[in-house]
Amino acid sequence: MAGPSDPLPNLAIETDVTSKTVLSAYKALGVPELWIYSQSKLKVYYLECARYCQASASEIFPGFDMAQLVSETIERAWRMISDQAIEKFRAKVS
């Protein structure tokens, strides 16, 4: 939680693994852009007129398809971890 002299973040990134994200918590802090990663997809929201609206792109990183980049990167990381686990298993049973 930000203290009285801490600057507000420009971006919050939420990984929605065990609970639902409460947008009002970020709205109360005045976070202008929010990314929520859930069910293998990234959704980008921006704060406008006191509510979050879903956006097709990030305003902080214009020109990048962050939803696609983040989803691809996480999928690649999962595959790499799986590949490493399989290789370690094979090494032990060989």
N, CA, C and O atoms as a CHARMM CRD file, in Angstrom:
* protein
*
  376
    1    1 MET  N      0.84300  -1.17700   0.00000 PROA 1      0.00000
    2    1 MET  CA     0.00000   0.00000   0.00000 PROA 1      0.00000
    3    1 MET  C      0.89200   1.24400   0.00000 PROA 1      0.00000
    4    1 MET  O      1.87000   1.32100   0.74300 PROA 1      0.00000
    5    2 ALA  N      0.54800   2.18500  -0.82000 PROA 2      0.00000
    6    2 ALA  CA     1.32700   3.41600  -0.93400 PROA 2      0.00000
    7    2 ALA  C      1.15300   4.27700   0.31500 PROA 2      0.00000
    8    2 ALA  O      0.05000   4.43200   0.83800 PROA 2      0.00000
    9    3 GLY  N      2.26600   4.82800   0.77300 PROA 3      0.00000
   10    3 GLY  CA     2.22900   5.72900   1.91700 PROA 3      0.00000
   11    3 GLY  C      1.96400   7.15100   1.45500 PROA 3      0.00000
   12    3 GLY  O      1.82500   7.39600   0.25700 PROA 3      0.00000
   13    4 PRO  N      1.89100   8.09400   2.39500 PROA 4      0.00000
   14    4 PRO  CA     1.56100   9.48200   2.03400 PROA 4      0.00000
   15    4 PRO  C      2.56200  10.13300   1.08800 PROA 4      0.00000
   16    4 PRO  O      2.19000  11.02400   0.32400 PROA 4      0.00000
   17    5 SER  N      3.84000   9.70400   1.12200 PROA 5      0.00000
   18    5 SER  CA     4.82800  10.33400   0.23900 PROA 5      0.00000
   19    5 SER  C      5.18800   9.46800  -0.96300 PROA 5      0.00000
   20    5 SER  O      5.99300   9.87500  -1.80000 PROA 5      0.00000
   21    6 ASP  N      4.59800   8.27200  -1.05400 PROA 6      0.00000
   22    6 ASP  CA     4.88500   7.38300  -2.18400 PROA 6      0.00000
   23    6 ASP  C      4.10900   7.82900  -3.41600 PROA 6      0.00000
   24    6 ASP  O      2.92700   8.16100  -3.32500 PROA 6      0.00000
   25    7 PRO  N      4.78000   7.83700  -4.57200 PROA 7      0.00000
   26    7 PRO  CA     4.04100   8.18200  -5.79800 PROA 7      0.00000
   27    7 PRO  C      3.08900   7.04800  -6.17600 PROA 7      0.00000
   28    7 PRO  O      3.34800   5.88100  -5.88300 PROA 7      0.00000
   29    8 LEU  N      2.00200   7.40200  -6.82100 PROA 8      0.00000
   30    8 LEU  CA     1.05300   6.40000  -7.28300 PROA 8      0.00000
   31    8 LEU  C      1.64200   5.66400  -8.48800 PROA 8      0.00000
   32    8 LEU  O      2.34200   6.27200  -9.29800 PROA 8      0.00000
   33    9 PRO  N      1.36900   4.37600  -8.61300 PROA 9      0.00000
   34    9 PRO  CA     1.86500   3.64800  -9.78700 PROA 9      0.00000
   35    9 PRO  C      1.09500   4.04500 -11.03600 PROA 9      0.00000
   36    9 PRO  O     -0.08200   4.39700 -10.96400 PROA 9      0.00000
   37   10 ASN  N      1.76100   3.98700 -12.17300 PROA 10     0.00000
   38   10 ASN  CA     1.10800   4.23800 -13.45900 PROA 10     0.00000
   39   10 ASN  C      0.41900   2.99400 -13.98600 PROA 10     0.00000
   40   10 ASN  O     -0.47100   3.07200 -14.83200 PROA 10     0.00000
   41   11 LEU  N      0.84600   1.83200 -13.47100 PROA 11     0.00000
   42   11 LEU  CA     0.37600   0.55600 -13.98100 PROA 11     0.00000
   43   11 LEU  C      0.32600  -0.45500 -12.84500 PROA 11     0.00000
   44   11 LEU  O      1.24600  -0.53800 -12.03100 PROA 11     0.00000
   45   12 ALA  N     -0.75200  -1.22000 -12.80000 PROA 12     0.00000
   46   12 ALA  CA    -0.85400  -2.35300 -11.87900 PROA 12     0.00000
   47   12 ALA  C     -1.04800  -3.60100 -12.72900 PROA 12     0.00000
   48   12 ALA  O     -1.78600  -3.59000 -13.71400 PROA 12     0.00000
   49   13 ILE  N     -0.37400  -4.67700 -12.33300 PROA 13     0.00000
   50   13 ILE  CA    -0.49800  -5.95000 -13.04500 PROA 13     0.00000
   51   13 ILE  C     -1.00100  -6.97800 -12.05100 PROA 13     0.00000
   52   13 ILE  O     -0.37800  -7.23200 -11.02000 PROA 13     0.00000
   53   14 GLU  N     -2.13700  -7.56200 -12.37900 PROA 14     0.00000
   54   14 GLU  CA    -2.79200  -8.52800 -11.50100 PROA 14     0.00000
   55   14 GLU  C     -2.81000  -9.88700 -12.17700 PROA 14     0.00000
   56   14 GLU  O     -3.23100 -10.01300 -13.32700 PROA 14     0.00000
   57   15 THR  N     -2.35300 -10.89900 -11.46200 PROA 15     0.00000
   58   15 THR  CA    -2.49900 -12.26600 -11.94800 PROA 15     0.00000
   59   15 THR  C     -3.61000 -12.88900 -11.12400 PROA 15     0.00000
   60   15 THR  O     -3.46600 -13.11200  -9.92200 PROA 15     0.00000
   61   16 ASP  N     -4.67900 -13.15500 -11.76500 PROA 16     0.00000
   62   16 ASP  CA    -5.90500 -13.59700 -11.11000 PROA 16     0.00000
   63   16 ASP  C     -5.89500 -15.11500 -10.97500 PROA 16     0.00000
   64   16 ASP  O     -6.53100 -15.81900 -11.75900 PROA 16     0.00000
   65   17 VAL  N     -5.16500 -15.61600  -9.97100 PROA 17     0.00000
   66   17 VAL  CA    -4.99900 -17.05000  -9.82500 PROA 17     0.00000
   67   17 VAL  C     -6.00000 -17.63600  -8.84300 PROA 17     0.00000
   68   17 VAL  O     -6.67300 -18.61800  -9.16000 PROA 17     0.00000
   69   18 THR  N     -6.10900 -17.05700  -7.67000 PROA 18     0.00000
   70   18 THR  CA    -6.94700 -17.66200  -6.63100 PROA 18     0.00000
   71   18 THR  C     -8.17300 -16.85100  -6.25200 PROA 18     0.00000
   72   18 THR  O     -9.05400 -17.36200  -5.56000 PROA 18     0.00000
   73   19 SER  N     -8.25100 -15.61800  -6.68100 PROA 19     0.00000
   74   19 SER  CA    -9.40300 -14.80000  -6.30600 PROA 19     0.00000
   75   19 SER  C     -9.73000 -13.82500  -7.42800 PROA 19     0.00000
   76   19 SER  O     -8.90800 -13.56500  -8.30700 PROA 19     0.00000
   77   20 LYS  N    -10.92400 -13.30000  -7.38000 PROA 20     0.00000
   78   20 LYS  CA   -11.34900 -12.31700  -8.38300 PROA 20     0.00000
   79   20 LYS  C    -10.74800 -10.95500  -8.03900 PROA 20     0.00000
   80   20 LYS  O    -10.65800 -10.57900  -6.87000 PROA 20     0.00000
   81   21 THR  N    -10.34500 -10.23600  -9.05800 PROA 21     0.00000
   82   21 THR  CA    -9.80500  -8.89900  -8.87900 PROA 21     0.00000
   83   21 THR  C    -10.93800  -7.91900  -8.60800 PROA 21     0.00000
   84   21 THR  O    -11.98200  -7.95400  -9.25900 PROA 21     0.00000
   85   22 VAL  N    -10.71400  -7.06300  -7.65600 PROA 22     0.00000
   86   22 VAL  CA   -11.69700  -6.02500  -7.34300 PROA 22     0.00000
   87   22 VAL  C    -11.17900  -4.72400  -7.94700 PROA 22     0.00000
   88   22 VAL  O    -10.25800  -4.10200  -7.41800 PROA 22     0.00000
   89   23 LEU  N    -11.78400  -4.32700  -9.06000 PROA 23     0.00000
   90   23 LEU  CA   -11.31700  -3.12700  -9.76200 PROA 23     0.00000
   91   23 LEU  C    -11.42700  -1.88100  -8.90000 PROA 23     0.00000
   92   23 LEU  O    -10.63900  -0.94800  -9.05500 PROA 23     0.00000
   93   24 SER  N    -12.39300  -1.85700  -7.99500 PROA 24     0.00000
   94   24 SER  CA   -12.58600  -0.65700  -7.16700 PROA 24     0.00000
   95   24 SER  C    -11.35900  -0.37000  -6.29200 PROA 24     0.00000
   96   24 SER  O    -11.10800   0.78700  -5.95500 PROA 24     0.00000
   97   25 ALA  N    -10.59500  -1.39700  -5.91900 PROA 25     0.00000
   98   25 ALA  CA    -9.39300  -1.17400  -5.12000 PROA 25     0.00000
   99   25 ALA  C     -8.36600  -0.36900  -5.90700 PROA 25     0.00000
  100   25 ALA  O     -7.72900   0.53500  -5.36600 PROA 25     0.00000
  101   26 TYR  N     -8.20800  -0.70000  -7.17900 PROA 26     0.00000
  102   26 TYR  CA    -7.26600   0.04400  -8.03100 PROA 26     0.00000
  103   26 TYR  C     -7.82100   1.42600  -8.35900 PROA 26     0.00000
  104   26 TYR  O     -7.06900   2.39700  -8.44400 PROA 26     0.00000
  105   27 LYS  N     -9.12500   1.51100  -8.54000 PROA 27     0.00000
  106   27 LYS  CA    -9.76400   2.79800  -8.82300 PROA 27     0.00000
  107   27 LYS  C     -9.56900   3.74700  -7.65100 PROA 27     0.00000
  108   27 LYS  O     -9.30200   4.93300  -7.84600 PROA 27     0.00000
  109   28 ALA  N     -9.70400   3.22600  -6.42400 PROA 28     0.00000
  110   28 ALA  CA    -9.52200   4.05900  -5.22900 PROA 28     0.00000
  111   28 ALA  C     -8.10800   4.62500  -5.14800 PROA 28     0.00000
  112   28 ALA  O     -7.90200   5.72900  -4.64400 PROA 28     0.00000
  113   29 LEU  N     -7.13600   3.86200  -5.64700 PROA 29     0.00000
  114   29 LEU  CA    -5.75200   4.34100  -5.66200 PROA 29     0.00000
  115   29 LEU  C     -5.47800   5.28900  -6.82500 PROA 29     0.00000
  116   29 LEU  O     -4.48900   6.02200  -6.81800 PROA 29     0.00000
  117   30 GLY  N     -6.36800   5.27100  -7.83000 PROA 30     0.00000
  118   30 GLY  CA    -6.18800   6.13100  -9.00100 PROA 30     0.00000
  119   30 GLY  C     -5.18100   5.58600  -9.99600 PROA 30     0.00000
  120   30 GLY  O     -4.55100   6.35500 -10.72300 PROA 30     0.00000
  121   31 VAL  N     -5.02000   4.26100 -10.04000 PROA 31     0.00000
  122   31 VAL  CA    -4.08500   3.64900 -10.98600 PROA 31     0.00000
  123   31 VAL  C     -4.65900   3.81300 -12.39800 PROA 31     0.00000
  124   31 VAL  O     -5.74100   3.29600 -12.67800 PROA 31     0.00000
  125   32 PRO  N     -3.95900   4.52000 -13.29000 PROA 32     0.00000
  126   32 PRO  CA    -4.52500   4.81900 -14.60900 PROA 32     0.00000
  127   32 PRO  C     -4.64000   3.62600 -15.55400 PROA 32     0.00000
  128   32 PRO  O     -5.51800   3.61100 -16.41600 PROA 32     0.00000
  129   33 GLU  N     -3.76300   2.62000 -15.40700 PROA 33     0.00000
  130   33 GLU  CA    -3.84200   1.46100 -16.29700 PROA 33     0.00000
  131   33 GLU  C     -3.68800   0.19300 -15.47700 PROA 33     0.00000
  132   33 GLU  O     -2.85300   0.11200 -14.57600 PROA 33     0.00000
  133   34 LEU  N     -4.50500  -0.79000 -15.80500 PROA 34     0.00000
  134   34 LEU  CA    -4.54000  -2.05000 -15.07800 PROA 34     0.00000
  135   34 LEU  C     -4.51300  -3.19100 -16.07500 PROA 34     0.00000
  136   34 LEU  O     -5.27300  -3.20500 -17.04300 PROA 34     0.00000
  137   35 TRP  N     -3.62200  -4.15700 -15.82700 PROA 35     0.00000
  138   35 TRP  CA    -3.56900  -5.36400 -16.63900 PROA 35     0.00000
  139   35 TRP  C     -3.98600  -6.51800 -15.75500 PROA 35     0.00000
  140   35 TRP  O     -3.49900  -6.65300 -14.63200 PROA 35     0.00000
  141   36 ILE  N     -4.88000  -7.34900 -16.24900 PROA 36     0.00000
  142   36 ILE  CA    -5.31000  -8.53400 -15.50800 PROA 36     0.00000
  143   36 ILE  C     -5.03800  -9.75100 -16.37900 PROA 36     0.00000
  144   36 ILE  O     -5.56600  -9.87700 -17.48300 PROA 36     0.00000
  145   37 TYR  N     -4.20200 -10.64600 -15.85800 PROA 37     0.00000
  146   37 TYR  CA    -3.89700 -11.88200 -16.56400 PROA 37     0.00000
  147   37 TYR  C     -4.69700 -12.99400 -15.90900 PROA 37     0.00000
  148   37 TYR  O     -4.49400 -13.30700 -14.73600 PROA 37     0.00000
  149   38 SER  N     -5.60900 -13.59200 -16.66900 PROA 38     0.00000
  150   38 SER  CA    -6.47300 -14.64800 -16.15200 PROA 38     0.00000
  151   38 SER  C     -6.86200 -15.57000 -17.29600 PROA 38     0.00000
  152   38 SER  O     -7.12500 -15.11200 -18.40800 PROA 38     0.00000
  153   39 GLN  N     -6.89900 -16.85700 -17.02700 PROA 39     0.00000
  154   39 GLN  CA    -7.31500 -17.86200 -18.01100 PROA 39     0.00000
  155   39 GLN  C     -6.51100 -17.74200 -19.30900 PROA 39     0.00000
  156   39 GLN  O     -7.06400 -17.78600 -20.40700 PROA 39     0.00000
  157   40 SER  N     -5.20900 -17.59000 -19.15700 PROA 40     0.00000
  158   40 SER  CA    -4.25600 -17.52700 -20.27500 PROA 40     0.00000
  159   40 SER  C     -4.43800 -16.31800 -21.18300 PROA 40     0.00000
  160   40 SER  O     -4.00300 -16.34000 -22.33400 PROA 40     0.00000
  161   41 LYS  N     -5.07200 -15.26700 -20.68100 PROA 41     0.00000
  162   41 LYS  CA    -5.26200 -14.05900 -21.47900 PROA 41     0.00000
  163   41 LYS  C     -4.98300 -12.81500 -20.63800 PROA 41     0.00000
  164   41 LYS  O     -5.27300 -12.77200 -19.44300 PROA 41     0.00000
  165   42 LEU  N     -4.41700 -11.81400 -21.29000 PROA 42     0.00000
  166   42 LEU  CA    -4.20000 -10.52400 -20.64700 PROA 42     0.00000
  167   42 LEU  C     -5.26500  -9.55700 -21.12600 PROA 42     0.00000
  168   42 LEU  O     -5.49000  -9.39800 -22.32500 PROA 42     0.00000
  169   43 LYS  N     -5.91600  -8.91500 -20.17000 PROA 43     0.00000
  170   43 LYS  CA    -6.87500  -7.85800 -20.49700 PROA 43     0.00000
  171   43 LYS  C     -6.30400  -6.54600 -19.97700 PROA 43     0.00000
  172   43 LYS  O     -5.79200  -6.46800 -18.86000 PROA 43     0.00000
  173   44 VAL  N     -6.40500  -5.52600 -20.80900 PROA 44     0.00000
  174   44 VAL  CA    -5.88500  -4.20000 -20.48500 PROA 44     0.00000
  175   44 VAL  C     -7.06700  -3.27800 -20.20600 PROA 44     0.00000
  176   44 VAL  O     -8.01900  -3.22200 -20.98500 PROA 44     0.00000
  177   45 TYR  N     -6.99900  -2.56200 -19.09700 PROA 45     0.00000
  178   45 TYR  CA    -8.03800  -1.60700 -18.72700 PROA 45     0.00000
  179   45 TYR  C     -7.38900  -0.25400 -18.46900 PROA 45     0.00000
  180   45 TYR  O     -6.24700  -0.18300 -18.01400 PROA 45     0.00000
  181   46 TYR  N     -8.10800   0.80200 -18.75600 PROA 46     0.00000
  182   46 TYR  CA    -7.63600   2.13900 -18.40000 PROA 46     0.00000
  183   46 TYR  C     -8.74300   2.86200 -17.65500 PROA 46     0.00000
  184   46 TYR  O     -9.93100   2.65000 -17.89900 PROA 46     0.00000
  185   47 LEU  N     -8.32400   3.71500 -16.74500 PROA 47     0.00000
  186   47 LEU  CA    -9.24800   4.46000 -15.89800 PROA 47     0.00000
  187   47 LEU  C     -9.70700   5.69900 -16.65700 PROA 47     0.00000
  188   47 LEU  O     -8.90000   6.54800 -17.03800 PROA 47     0.00000
  189   48 GLU  N    -11.01000   5.78500 -16.86800 PROA 48     0.00000
  190   48 GLU  CA   -11.58000   6.93700 -17.56100 PROA 48     0.00000
  191   48 GLU  C    -12.90200   7.28900 -16.91100 PROA 48     0.00000
  192   48 GLU  O    -13.77000   6.43200 -16.74100 PROA 48     0.00000
  193   49 CYS  N    -13.05200   8.54700 -16.54900 PROA 49     0.00000
  194   49 CYS  CA   -14.29800   9.03800 -15.95100 PROA 49     0.00000
  195   49 CYS  C    -14.70800   8.18400 -14.75100 PROA 49     0.00000
  196   49 CYS  O    -15.86600   7.78400 -14.63600 PROA 49     0.00000
  197   50 ALA  N    -13.76700   7.91000 -13.87000 PROA 50     0.00000
  198   50 ALA  CA   -13.99700   7.19800 -12.61000 PROA 50     0.00000
  199   50 ALA  C    -14.41600   5.74000 -12.77700 PROA 50     0.00000
  200   50 ALA  O    -15.00800   5.16300 -11.86500 PROA 50     0.00000
  201   51 ARG  N    -14.11700   5.13100 -13.93500 PROA 51     0.00000
  202   51 ARG  CA   -14.37000   3.68900 -14.08900 PROA 51     0.00000
  203   51 ARG  C    -13.34500   3.10700 -15.05600 PROA 51     0.00000
  204   51 ARG  O    -12.76800   3.81800 -15.87900 PROA 51     0.00000
  205   52 TYR  N    -13.13200   1.80200 -14.93800 PROA 52     0.00000
  206   52 TYR  CA   -12.20500   1.12500 -15.83100 PROA 52     0.00000
  207   52 TYR  C    -12.92300   0.66400 -17.09100 PROA 52     0.00000
  208   52 TYR  O    -14.00900   0.08500 -17.03800 PROA 52     0.00000
  209   53 CYS  N    -12.28800   0.93700 -18.22200 PROA 53     0.00000
  210   53 CYS  CA   -12.80300   0.51100 -19.51800 PROA 53     0.00000
  211   53 CYS  C    -11.76500  -0.41900 -20.13000 PROA 53     0.00000
  212   53 CYS  O    -10.56400  -0.15500 -20.06800 PROA 53     0.00000
  213   54 GLN  N    -12.24300  -1.51100 -20.72100 PROA 54     0.00000
  214   54 GLN  CA   -11.31300  -2.42000 -21.37000 PROA 54     0.00000
  215   54 GLN  C    -10.79200  -1.77100 -22.64100 PROA 54     0.00000
  216   54 GLN  O    -11.53400  -1.12800 -23.38300 PROA 54     0.00000
  217   55 ALA  N     -9.49700  -1.95600 -22.87500 PROA 55     0.00000
  218   55 ALA  CA    -8.83800  -1.35600 -24.03800 PROA 55     0.00000
  219   55 ALA  C     -8.25400  -2.44900 -24.91200 PROA 55     0.00000
  220   55 ALA  O     -7.98200  -3.55700 -24.45100 PROA 55     0.00000
  221   56 SER  N     -8.06700  -2.12300 -26.16700 PROA 56     0.00000
  222   56 SER  CA    -7.45200  -3.08600 -27.07300 PROA 56     0.00000
  223   56 SER  C     -5.93000  -3.01200 -27.00900 PROA 56     0.00000
  224   56 SER  O     -5.24500  -3.91700 -27.48400 PROA 56     0.00000
  225   57 ALA  N     -5.39700  -1.93500 -26.42300 PROA 57     0.00000
  226   57 ALA  CA    -3.95100  -1.76300 -26.33800 PROA 57     0.00000
  227   57 ALA  C     -3.59700  -0.95000 -25.09500 PROA 57     0.00000
  228   57 ALA  O     -4.44000  -0.25700 -24.52500 PROA 57     0.00000
  229   58 SER  N     -2.35000  -1.04900 -24.69400 PROA 58     0.00000
  230   58 SER  CA    -1.84600  -0.29800 -23.55900 PROA 58     0.00000
  231   58 SER  C     -1.55600   1.14000 -23.96600 PROA 58     0.00000
  232   58 SER  O     -0.98500   1.38600 -25.02900 PROA 58     0.00000
  233   59 GLU  N     -1.94400   2.08200 -23.13000 PROA 59     0.00000
  234   59 GLU  CA    -1.60000   3.48600 -23.37700 PROA 59     0.00000
  235   59 GLU  C     -0.16600   3.76600 -22.92700 PROA 59     0.00000
  236   59 GLU  O      0.47100   4.69800 -23.42000 PROA 59     0.00000
  237   60 ILE  N      0.34000   2.96100 -21.99400 PROA 60     0.00000
  238   60 ILE  CA     1.70400   3.14100 -21.48600 PROA 60     0.00000
  239   60 ILE  C      2.73200   2.60900 -22.48200 PROA 60     0.00000
  240   60 ILE  O      3.82800   3.15600 -22.60400 PROA 60     0.00000
  241   61 PHE  N      2.37100   1.53700 -23.19400 PROA 61     0.00000
  242   61 PHE  CA     3.24800   0.93800 -24.19900 PROA 61     0.00000
  243   61 PHE  C      2.57200   0.97300 -25.56200 PROA 61     0.00000
  244   61 PHE  O      2.19600  -0.07000 -26.09700 PROA 61     0.00000
  245   62 PRO  N      2.41400   2.16700 -26.12500 PROA 62     0.00000
  246   62 PRO  CA     1.73800   2.26000 -27.42400 PROA 62     0.00000
  247   62 PRO  C      2.56200   1.56500 -28.51300 PROA 62     0.00000
  248   62 PRO  O      3.79300   1.57000 -28.48700 PROA 62     0.00000
  249   63 GLY  N      1.85900   0.98100 -29.44700 PROA 63     0.00000
  250   63 GLY  CA     2.54400   0.32400 -30.55300 PROA 63     0.00000
  251   63 GLY  C      2.88200  -1.13700 -30.29000 PROA 63     0.00000
  252   63 GLY  O      3.37800  -1.82900 -31.17900 PROA 63     0.00000
  253   64 PHE  N      2.61700  -1.61100 -29.07400 PROA 64     0.00000
  254   64 PHE  CA     2.86700  -3.00600 -28.74200 PROA 64     0.00000
  255   64 PHE  C      1.54500  -3.68800 -28.42300 PROA 64     0.00000
  256   64 PHE  O      0.70100  -3.12600 -27.72500 PROA 64     0.00000
  257   65 ASP  N      1.37300  -4.88100 -28.92700 PROA 65     0.00000
  258   65 ASP  CA     0.20200  -5.67900 -28.57300 PROA 65     0.00000
  259   65 ASP  C      0.55900  -6.44100 -27.30200 PROA 65     0.00000
  260   65 ASP  O      0.94900  -7.60700 -27.35700 PROA 65     0.00000
  261   66 MET  N      0.42200  -5.77100 -26.15000 PROA 66     0.00000
  262   66 MET  CA     0.84800  -6.34900 -24.88600 PROA 66     0.00000
  263   66 MET  C      0.06200  -7.60900 -24.54300 PROA 66     0.00000
  264   66 MET  O      0.62400  -8.54200 -23.97000 PROA 66     0.00000
  265   67 ALA  N     -1.22000  -7.65500 -24.88000 PROA 67     0.00000
  266   67 ALA  CA    -2.01500  -8.84800 -24.59100 PROA 67     0.00000
  267   67 ALA  C     -1.40300 -10.05800 -25.28800 PROA 67     0.00000
  268   67 ALA  O     -1.26800 -11.12100 -24.68100 PROA 67     0.00000
  269   68 GLN  N     -1.04000  -9.90700 -26.53300 PROA 68     0.00000
  270   68 GLN  CA    -0.43700 -11.01100 -27.27400 PROA 68     0.00000
  271   68 GLN  C      0.96400 -11.31200 -26.75800 PROA 68     0.00000
  272   68 GLN  O      1.29900 -12.47800 -26.54700 PROA 68     0.00000
  273   69 LEU  N      1.78800 -10.28900 -26.55100 PROA 69     0.00000
  274   69 LEU  CA     3.16300 -10.49900 -26.10000 PROA 69     0.00000
  275   69 LEU  C      3.21600 -11.19700 -24.74200 PROA 69     0.00000
  276   69 LEU  O      3.99100 -12.13600 -24.55700 PROA 69     0.00000
  277   70 VAL  N      2.40800 -10.75000 -23.80500 PROA 70     0.00000
  278   70 VAL  CA     2.41300 -11.34900 -22.47100 PROA 70     0.00000
  279   70 VAL  C      1.90700 -12.78000 -22.52900 PROA 70     0.00000
  280   70 VAL  O      2.51100 -13.67100 -21.93300 PROA 70     0.00000
  281   71 SER  N      0.81300 -13.01600 -23.23300 PROA 71     0.00000
  282   71 SER  CA     0.26500 -14.36700 -23.34000 PROA 71     0.00000
  283   71 SER  C      1.26600 -15.32300 -23.99300 PROA 71     0.00000
  284   71 SER  O      1.45100 -16.44300 -23.51800 PROA 71     0.00000
  285   72 GLU  N      1.91000 -14.89000 -25.07200 PROA 72     0.00000
  286   72 GLU  CA     2.90700 -15.73000 -25.74000 PROA 72     0.00000
  287   72 GLU  C      4.10000 -16.00700 -24.83000 PROA 72     0.00000
  288   72 GLU  O      4.60600 -17.12800 -24.79200 PROA 72     0.00000
  289   73 THR  N      4.54700 -14.99600 -24.10200 PROA 73     0.00000
  290   73 THR  CA     5.70300 -15.15300 -23.22000 PROA 73     0.00000
  291   73 THR  C      5.40000 -16.13000 -22.08900 PROA 73     0.00000
  292   73 THR  O      6.23300 -16.97400 -21.75900 PROA 73     0.00000
  293   74 ILE  N      4.23300 -16.02200 -21.50400 PROA 74     0.00000
  294   74 ILE  CA     3.87500 -16.93400 -20.41800 PROA 74     0.00000
  295   74 ILE  C      3.71500 -18.35400 -20.94600 PROA 74     0.00000
  296   74 ILE  O      4.16100 -19.30400 -20.30200 PROA 74     0.00000
  297   75 GLU  N      3.09100 -18.51200 -22.09600 PROA 75     0.00000
  298   75 GLU  CA     2.94100 -19.84200 -22.69600 PROA 75     0.00000
  299   75 GLU  C      4.31300 -20.45100 -22.99600 PROA 75     0.00000
  300   75 GLU  O      4.53900 -21.63300 -22.73700 PROA 75     0.00000
  301   76 ARG  N      5.21800 -19.64900 -23.53700 PROA 76     0.00000
  302   76 ARG  CA     6.57600 -20.12000 -23.82600 PROA 76     0.00000
  303   76 ARG  C      7.28900 -20.53100 -22.53800 PROA 76     0.00000
  304   76 ARG  O      7.98600 -21.54600 -22.51100 PROA 76     0.00000
  305   77 ALA  N      7.12100 -19.75600 -21.48500 PROA 77     0.00000
  306   77 ALA  CA     7.75000 -20.08100 -20.20000 PROA 77     0.00000
  307   77 ALA  C      7.22100 -21.40500 -19.65500 PROA 77     0.00000
  308   77 ALA  O      7.99500 -22.21400 -19.14400 PROA 77     0.00000
  309   78 TRP  N      5.91100 -21.63400 -19.75700 PROA 78     0.00000
  310   78 TRP  CA     5.33800 -22.90000 -19.30100 PROA 78     0.00000
  311   78 TRP  C      5.91700 -24.06700 -20.09900 PROA 78     0.00000
  312   78 TRP  O      6.26100 -25.10100 -19.52800 PROA 78     0.00000
  313   79 ARG  N      6.02400 -23.90200 -21.41300 PROA 79     0.00000
  314   79 ARG  CA     6.58300 -24.97000 -22.25600 PROA 79     0.00000
  315   79 ARG  C      8.03300 -25.24400 -21.88500 PROA 79     0.00000
  316   79 ARG  O      8.44700 -26.40100 -21.81600 PROA 79     0.00000
  317   80 MET  N      8.80900 -24.18600 -21.64400 PROA 80     0.00000
  318   80 MET  CA    10.21200 -24.36300 -21.28000 PROA 80     0.00000
  319   80 MET  C     10.33000 -25.11400 -19.96400 PROA 80     0.00000
  320   80 MET  O     11.16900 -26.00400 -19.83100 PROA 80     0.00000
  321   81 ILE  N      9.50200 -24.76500 -18.99800 PROA 81     0.00000
  322   81 ILE  CA     9.52400 -25.45300 -17.70400 PROA 81     0.00000
  323   81 ILE  C      9.15700 -26.91900 -17.90300 PROA 81     0.00000
  324   81 ILE  O      9.79000 -27.80100 -17.32200 PROA 81     0.00000
  325   82 SER  N      8.14300 -27.18500 -18.71500 PROA 82     0.00000
  326   82 SER  CA     7.73700 -28.56600 -18.99200 PROA 82     0.00000
  327   82 SER  C      8.86200 -29.32900 -19.67700 PROA 82     0.00000
  328   82 SER  O      9.15600 -30.46600 -19.31000 PROA 82     0.00000
  329   83 ASP  N      9.48700 -28.71300 -20.66400 PROA 83     0.00000
  330   83 ASP  CA    10.59000 -29.35800 -21.37800 PROA 83     0.00000
  331   83 ASP  C     11.74500 -29.67400 -20.43100 PROA 83     0.00000
  332   83 ASP  O     12.33700 -30.75000 -20.51100 PROA 83     0.00000
  333   84 GLN  N     12.06500 -28.74000 -19.53400 PROA 84     0.00000
  334   84 GLN  CA    13.15000 -28.95700 -18.57500 PROA 84     0.00000
  335   84 GLN  C     12.79700 -30.09700 -17.62300 PROA 84     0.00000
  336   84 GLN  O     13.65500 -30.91600 -17.29200 PROA 84     0.00000
  337   85 ALA  N     11.54500 -30.15300 -17.18200 PROA 85     0.00000
  338   85 ALA  CA    11.11600 -31.21400 -16.27500 PROA 85     0.00000
  339   85 ALA  C     11.20900 -32.57500 -16.95500 PROA 85     0.00000
  340   85 ALA  O     11.64400 -33.54800 -16.34000 PROA 85     0.00000
  341   86 ILE  N     10.80500 -32.64900 -18.21500 PROA 86     0.00000
  342   86 ILE  CA    10.87600 -33.90700 -18.96100 PROA 86     0.00000
  343   86 ILE  C     12.33700 -34.33000 -19.13700 PROA 86     0.00000
  344   86 ILE  O     12.66800 -35.50400 -18.97400 PROA 86     0.00000
  345   87 GLU  N     13.20400 -33.37900 -19.46600 PROA 87     0.00000
  346   87 GLU  CA    14.62500 -33.70100 -19.63300 PROA 87     0.00000
  347   87 GLU  C     15.23600 -34.20200 -18.31500 PROA 87     0.00000
  348   87 GLU  O     16.02500 -35.14700 -18.33400 PROA 87     0.00000
  349   88 LYS  N     14.90200 -33.61200 -17.20900 PROA 88     0.00000
  350   88 LYS  CA    15.41200 -34.06100 -15.91000 PROA 88     0.00000
  351   88 LYS  C     14.89300 -35.45800 -15.59200 PROA 88     0.00000
  352   88 LYS  O     15.63500 -36.29000 -15.06800 PROA 88     0.00000
  353   89 PHE  N     13.64200 -35.72000 -15.90000 PROA 89     0.00000
  354   89 PHE  CA    13.07000 -37.04800 -15.68500 PROA 89     0.00000
  355   89 PHE  C     13.81600 -38.07700 -16.52700 PROA 89     0.00000
  356   89 PHE  O     14.20700 -39.13200 -16.02700 PROA 89     0.00000
  357   90 ARG  N     14.01100 -37.76800 -17.80300 PROA 90     0.00000
  358   90 ARG  CA    14.71200 -38.69600 -18.70500 PROA 90     0.00000
  359   90 ARG  C     16.13700 -38.96800 -18.20600 PROA 90     0.00000
  360   90 ARG  O     16.60800 -40.10500 -18.25100 PROA 90     0.00000
  361   91 ALA  N     16.81600 -37.92400 -17.73500 PROA 91     0.00000
  362   91 ALA  CA    18.18700 -38.09300 -17.24000 PROA 91     0.00000
  363   91 ALA  C     18.21700 -39.02900 -16.02800 PROA 91     0.00000
  364   91 ALA  O     19.15900 -39.80500 -15.86900 PROA 91     0.00000
  365   92 LYS  N     17.21300 -38.96000 -15.19000 PROA 92     0.00000
  366   92 LYS  CA    17.19400 -39.79900 -13.98400 PROA 92     0.00000
  367   92 LYS  C     16.86300 -41.24200 -14.28900 PROA 92     0.00000
  368   92 LYS  O     17.35100 -42.14700 -13.61100 PROA 92     0.00000
  369   93 VAL  N     16.03500 -41.47400 -15.30600 PROA 93     0.00000
  370   93 VAL  CA    15.63800 -42.85300 -15.60600 PROA 93     0.00000
  371   93 VAL  C     16.53300 -43.49700 -16.67000 PROA 93     0.00000
  372   93 VAL  O     16.38200 -44.68400 -16.96100 PROA 93     0.00000
  373   94 SER  N     17.43000 -42.76000 -17.23300 PROA 94     0.00000
  374   94 SER  CA    18.31800 -43.31500 -18.27400 PROA 94     0.00000
  375   94 SER  C     19.49100 -44.03400 -17.65600 PROA 94     0.00000
  376   94 SER  O     20.33900 -44.56300 -18.37500 PROA 94     0.00000
